[in-house]
Amino acid sequence: MTTPPVHPAQLIVDLGFGFILSGALATAAELGIADHLEQGPKSAGLLAEEVGAEASSLYRVLRLLASVGVFTEDASGCFGLTPAADYLRSAAPGSLRSAVLMLTQKIFWAPTGELTETVRTGRTPFDRIFGKPFFDHLASDPVAGATFHRGMSSLSDLENAPIARSYDFSACERVVDVGGGHGGFLIEVLKGSPSLQGVLFDHRHVLDEARIADAGLAGRCELVEGDFFKAVPQGADTYLLKRILHDWSDEVCVGILLNCRRAMKEGGRVLVVDTVIPPGNGPHGGKVLDVMMLASLQGRERTEEDLRKLFAQAGLRLARVLPTPAALSITEAVAA
Ligand SMILES: C[S@@+](CC[C@H](N)C(=O)[O-])C[C@H]1O[C@@H](n2cnc3c(N)ncnc32)[C@H](O)[C@@H]1O
């Protein structure tokens, strides 16, 4: 059965209302509604008592989410889990609760509300709203920082294994994950190549929650704190930059790439794992992410040509672009 095309007027109206659904989803995630439905369906009244909410307001938010398939609502007004809602449970394998809390947190929401200003000036209002740039704010606000880094790990968990399997690491000996967060990607890379040594490189407050030891990889992976604008750990043959370059302007990216180029062993490589925006007008996850980067950071998603130019300014040459089952590609750069 084919779905009828959406009427052009309806498309515009739906897009205009889109943020209401994001807000409703954020509320369900924040209140932990899915956790409270693990034992079976409940009324909004009972849920409201359990989560500390006002019953009729909660009912209206859940009714909306049920209408788009996030929860079920039965004839007696009880709400239950759907396969989608299951991802909002904190303990679900591959839980996306932290990811939703991150995507809908104020660091993205507030600047997106002022996107027109950004488009007029070409500059994010982030520093004006939060008093400092994006990552400085996350470092100085422990709640915002933890929400962001846990959410990044949760979102990345969806993609880490298939991306790690998309590259043959058998020629690599030592790999540095630059800005590797809690280490979810590096763990998948190391699990796939038993002789590979790893270095997880990030800020101290991020490394404090690293998962390397819990994954049983402490013997094969060092945690190194530092600032990739100053330097990255020396002497590895492989430098991973996953979801890093898209956070920064071209000028800043060239500095990060130069630091990798200087640190890398002869014959080494830099693997940039970011979306590569394809030509054409089709939908692509990178196009949404790109506007998110525009709104809150100085970054952007890039085309293959954009990456080629960045590499050339850092003494590197784009060798190949490998697709992955996720929205991200692996772009390999070697010494020019
Ligand atoms: C968008 S997250 C990506 C995390 C991880 N690579 C992933 O794919 O889930 C960006 C990471 O860069 C780190 N970062 C930002 N500025 C940094 C700096 N100057 N030096 C080292 N790490 C930095 C952040 O702490 C964060 O972990």
The ligand as an SDF file (V2000), in Angstrom:
LIG
                    3D

 27 29  0  0  0  0  0  0  0  0999 V2000
   30.4770   15.8220   19.5370 C   0  0  0  0  0  0  0  0  0  0  0  0
   31.4660   15.0660   20.7680 S   0  0  0  0  0  0  0  0  0  0  0  0
   31.9910   13.5800   19.9500 C   0  0  0  0  0  0  0  0  0  0  0  0
   32.3670   12.4890   20.9110 C   0  0  0  0  0  0  0  0  0  0  0  0
   32.7270   11.1620   20.2640 C   0  0  0  0  0  0  0  0  0  0  0  0
   33.8460   11.2760   19.3320 N   0  0  0  0  0  0  0  0  0  0  0  0
   31.5260   10.5360   19.6030 C   0  0  0  0  0  0  0  0  0  0  0  0
   31.4990   10.3720   18.3680 O   0  0  0  0  0  0  0  0  0  0  0  0
   30.5740   10.1920   20.3440 O   0  0  0  0  0  0  0  0  0  0  0  0
   32.9050   16.0740   20.7380 C   0  0  0  0  0  0  0  0  0  0  0  0
   33.9880   15.6200   21.7330 C   0  0  0  0  0  0  0  0  0  0  0  0
   35.1190   16.4920   21.5930 O   0  0  0  0  0  0  0  0  0  0  0  0
   35.6290   16.7660   22.8820 C   0  0  0  0  0  0  0  0  0  0  0  0
   36.3820   18.0280   22.8300 N   0  0  0  0  0  0  0  0  0  0  0  0
   35.8980   19.2650   22.5820 C   0  0  0  0  0  0  0  0  0  0  0  0
   36.8960   20.1690   22.6060 N   0  0  0  0  0  0  0  0  0  0  0  0
   38.0330   19.4740   22.8610 C   0  0  0  0  0  0  0  0  0  0  0  0
   39.4000   19.8590   22.9780 C   0  0  0  0  0  0  0  0  0  0  0  0
   39.7590   21.1310   22.8290 N   0  0  0  0  0  0  0  0  0  0  0  0
   40.3260   18.9020   23.2290 N   0  0  0  0  0  0  0  0  0  0  0  0
   39.9420   17.5890   23.3760 C   0  0  0  0  0  0  0  0  0  0  0  0
   38.6580   17.1680   23.2610 N   0  0  0  0  0  0  0  0  0  0  0  0
   37.7130   18.1080   23.0200 C   0  0  0  0  0  0  0  0  0  0  0  0
   34.3800   16.8540   23.7280 C   0  0  0  0  0  0  0  0  0  0  0  0
   34.6640   16.7400   25.1190 O   0  0  0  0  0  0  0  0  0  0  0  0
   33.5430   15.7090   23.1800 C   0  0  0  0  0  0  0  0  0  0  0  0
   33.8290   14.4900   23.8270 O   0  0  0  0  0  0  0  0  0  0  0  0
  1  2  1  0
  2  3  1  0
  2 10  1  0
  3  4  1  0
  4  5  1  0
  5  6  1  0
  5  7  1  0
  7  8  2  0
  7  9  1  0
 10 11  1  0
 11 12  1  0
 11 26  1  0
 12 13  1  0
 13 14  1  0
 13 24  1  0
 14 15  1  0
 14 23  1  0
 15 16  2  0
 16 17  1  0
 17 18  1  0
 17 23  2  0
 18 19  1  0
 18 20  2  0
 20 21  1  0
 21 22  2  0
 22 23  1  0
 24 25  1  0
 24 26  1  0
 26 27  1  0
M  CHG  2   2   1   9  -1
M  END
$$$$
